[in-house]
Amino acid sequence: MADVDPSRCVDFDEVLKCVGNHDFMIVDVRSPQEVKDDGSIQGTVNVPIDEVSARFGVGATALSEKMGRSVAEDGSNVIFHCKGGTRATKAALAADEFGFKKSRVYQGGLMDWIARGGTVCKDFCPF
């Protein structure tokens, strides 16, 4: 599997700054069952890995309308995450195909988030 450029990888502190910031969209690419079982980072939107191409393939304007968040044409305000980083990397590479070449990846994912004391929402998580 190809990898994203290291400059596109973000860490816990960078993700923490984006939580609750409507200028960013943190995309959790785990399955809905994983989100239900393990919880999620506050304010994330769930787009399972197998839906990333379909969702991002419509372009930034349509995606913004669908998600209720402004999405930059180049994806620079999008951060993908999963449990550990592998699926998030795949999601970023899939989004690249549709012009979102500056989207970013939280390599540590939910496991790193929890290990560093990040808040995990088990129910509704407002933005």
N, C-alpha and C positions, 0 to 999 in steps of 0.2 A: 504494500500500500504506500502511496505517495504521502508526503508529510507537508504540512503548511510551513511557510517561512517562520523561523523562530520569532521574528519581530511581531508576528500576529498572535503570539501566545500571551495570555494575561495570567496574573496570579491572583491569589486571594484578595490582596489589598486593592487591586484594580477593580475586581468584581464588586467588592464591598462598596466602593465609591459609586458604583452604578446602580446598586440596589435602591429602589425608590425614585430614581432619576428617570423621568419620562422621556428624556432625550436618548435613552438607550433601550434596547430590547434584548433581554437575556433569554435565550431560547434553550429550553431543556429538551433534548432529543431522545430521552428515555421513553419507554412505553408508558401508556396511561396506568397500567398495573404497577409498574415500578414507582411512579409518582405517588400513587395511592398507598403503596406499602412503605415507602421510604421517606415520603415527604418531598418538599422542594424548597429551593431558595426563594425568598419572598419576591413577589412580582414577576417571576418567570412566566413565560408562555410555553406550553407544551406542544411541540411539533415533533411527533415521533420520527425517528431517522428515516423510515420508509415513506414519509410524506414530505420530506424536505424539498425534493426536486419539484413536486407538484405545487407546493406552496410558494416557493421562491421563484419558480418558473413564470409566474404571472407578472413579475416586475415589481419595482419598488412602490409605485403608486397604488396598484391593486392590493399589494401585500399590506401596505399601510392602512388602507381602508378596512381590510379583513381583520387585521390584528388590533386596530384602534390605537396604533402607535405610528409615529413618523419613522419611516425606514429610509436611510440615505441610499441614493442610487448605487453607491459603491459598497454599501454594507458596513461602512466604518463605525456605525453605532449599533452593530449586532454582535453579540457574544454568544457562541454556542457552548453548551456544556452537557455532559452526560454523567455517568457514575465515576469514570476514571479518566476519560480523555479520548479513547479510541473512536467512539461514535461521533463525538463532537468534531474531531478532525475530519472524518468522512463527510459530515454535514457541511463543514466549511468548504471542502473541496467540491461538493455538489453545488453549493451556492455560487462558487466561482464560475461555474458554467453559465450562469445567468447574469454575470456582471458584478456580483457582490464580492469582488476580489480583495476587499479590505476588511471583511468580517474577521472576527477574532475568535480564539479558542481558549477556554479555561481548561488547560491540560489536566489539572488535578481533579476537576469535577466535584461532584457531591461528596466523595470520600475525603478530599482535601478540605472542602468547606466545613464538614463536620469536625474533622481533626483539628482545625484551627479555631473552633468555637463559633462558627457561623450559625445563625438562627435558621432552623428548618421548620417550615410550616407543614403541618399534617392535614389541615383543612383548608378553607379558603384563605388565600394569601393576597391581600390587596397590593396594588402597585406601590 
